[in-house]
C-alpha cells in the first residue's frame, strides 16, 4: 500500500532492521548527528547500522524474539561521504562473521551486507563540503559495540527530511546472548 509524501510522490513503506550502538559510542554518534543536523538544518535521527529489509510476511517482533546474539563488536573502516541522501556523511565498518550471522538470523541474505555504516548526516551537499566534513571527523575509538536491534517502519525511498522524521520503531530487542 502506498502513501503520498509531502513532495507529492507516492511512496511504499517497508520495515528495516537496525543495529544500535551501545554507550558510549551511541552518545558520541548522537551528539555528532545533533550538531550536524543543527548546522545544516536537517533531521536528527538515532544512530544505526541498517542490517536489511524485513520480509513483508514476517512479524519483526516474532523474528527478533528468536535472535540469541550477544552484543556485536565491529571495526571501523573510516569516515566516508556520498551523493546519495542517506549516505551524505557516514562511518564505514568492516563486515565480520557476527554481522553476517545476525543478518542470516533475521532472515536476510548475508551477502547483501556490502557497506555497513552509521550515517551522521542526511542532506544533499556539494562534494567539496562533504569531503571537508569527512576529513574533519576523528573518532576516539576503532571499534563499535552494538547491543540492540530495532525494526523501523519507513516510507521508501528515503529522500527527504520528512521521510526521516516519519520513521517509526515497531519492535526492539536487546542483544544479551
C-alpha positions in Angstrom: 0.0 0.0 0.0 1.4 3.4 -1.0 1.2 6.7 0.7 1.6 10.2 -0.7 4.7 12.0 0.6 4.8 15.8 1.1 6.6 16.2 -2.2 3.6 14.6 -4.0 5.5 11.4 -4.7 3.6 8.1 -4.0 5.8 6.0 -1.7 5.6 2.5 -0.4 6.5 1.6 3.1 8.9 -1.1 4.4 10.4 -2.4 7.6 14.1 -2.4 8.1 16.3 -3.9 10.9 18.8 -1.6 12.5 21.7 -2.4 14.8 22.1 0.3 17.5 25.4 1.2 19.0 26.0 0.7 22.7 27.2 3.5 25.1 29.4 5.5 25.0 29.7 5.3 21.1 25.9 5.8 20.8 26.2 9.0 22.7 29.1 10.3 20.6 27.3 9.5 17.4 24.1 11.1 18.7 26.0 14.3 19.6 27.6 14.4 16.1 24.2 13.8 14.4 22.6 16.6 16.6 25.4 19.1 15.9 25.4 18.4 12.2 21.6 18.5 11.9 21.5 21.8 13.6 24.3 23.2 11.5 22.7 22.1 8.3 19.0 22.5 9.3 18.1 18.9 8.7 16.6 15.9 10.5 18.0 14.4 13.6 17.9 10.6 13.9 19.0 7.7 16.0 22.5 6.4 15.1 22.1 2.9 13.5 23.6 0.4 11.1 21.0 -0.9 8.7 21.1 -4.7 8.6 18.5 -5.2 5.9 14.8 -5.1 5.0 12.3 -7.3 6.8 10.3 -9.8 4.7 6.8 -8.4 4.3 5.4 -11.8 5.5 7.3 -11.8 8.8 6.4 -10.1 12.1 9.6 -8.2 13.1 8.8 -8.8 16.8 8.4 -12.5 16.3 11.7 -12.7 14.2 13.6 -10.7 16.8 12.4 -12.9 19.7 14.3 -15.8 18.1 17.6 -13.9 18.0 20.1 -15.2 20.6 23.1 -13.0 19.6 25.4 -11.3 22.1 26.4 -7.7 21.5 28.4 -7.4 18.3 31.8 -5.6 18.0 32.6 -4.2 14.6 35.8 -2.5 13.4 35.6 1.0 11.8 36.9 1.3 8.3 36.8 5.1 8.0 34.7 8.2 7.5 33.1 8.5 4.1 30.6 10.5 2.1 28.5 10.1 -1.0 26.0 12.0 -3.1 23.1 9.6 -2.0 20.9 11.4 0.6 21.1 8.5 3.1 24.9 8.4 2.8 25.8 12.1 2.9 28.3 11.6 5.7 28.9 8.2 7.4 31.1 5.9 9.4 32.0 2.9 7.4 32.5 -0.6 9.0 34.2 -3.8 8.1 31.8 -6.8 7.6 32.6 -9.6 10.0 31.1 -13.0 10.7 29.0 -11.8 13.6 27.2 -9.2 11.3 26.7 -11.9 8.6 25.3 -14.3 11.1 22.9 -11.7 12.5 21.6 -10.8 9.1 21.0 -14.5 8.3 19.2 -15.0 11.7 16.9 -12.1 10.8 16.0 -13.9 7.6 18.2 -11.8 5.3 20.9 -12.6 2.8 24.4 -12.1 4.5 25.9 -11.3 1.1 23.6 -8.2 0.8 25.5 -6.6 3.6 28.0 -4.8 1.4 28.8 -1.5 3.0 27.7 -1.4 6.7 27.7 2.1 8.0 26.3 4.5 10.6 25.2 7.7 9.0 25.9 11.1 10.6 24.0 13.4 8.3 21.2 13.2 5.7 21.4 16.3 3.5 22.2 17.0 -0.2 25.5 18.8 0.0 28.2 19.7 -2.6 31.0 17.2 -2.9 33.6 19.6 -1.6 31.6 20.3 1.6 31.1 16.5 2.1 34.8 15.9 1.7 35.7 18.6 4.2 33.3 17.2 6.8 34.6 13.7 6.3 38.2 14.8 6.7 37.3 16.8 9.9 35.8 14.0 11.8 38.2 12.0 14.0 36.7 9.3 16.2 38.4 8.4 19.5 37.8 4.6 19.0 38.4 2.0 16.3 35.7 -0.5 17.1 32.0 0.0 18.0 29.9 -2.4 20.0 26.2 -2.7 19.0 23.9 -4.0 21.7 20.3 -3.6 20.4 18.2 -4.3 17.3 15.3 -2.2 16.2 12.7 -2.8 13.5 11.8 0.5 11.8 8.9 1.3 9.6 9.6 3.9 6.9 8.5 5.2 3.6 10.7 4.2 0.8 12.8 5.5 -0.8 14.1 7.8 1.9 14.9 11.1 0.1 13.8 13.9 2.3 13.9 15.2 5.9 10.2 14.4 6.2 10.9 10.8 5.2 13.5 10.6 8.1 11.2 12.3 10.5 8.5 9.7 9.7 10.5 6.7 10.9 8.6 4.6 13.5 10.0 1.9 15.7 7.9 -1.2 15.6 10.0 -3.6 17.7 13.2 -3.6 19.8 15.4 -6.3 21.2 18.5 -6.0 23.5 21.4 -8.3 22.5 22.4 -10.3 25.5 23.2 -13.7 24.3 
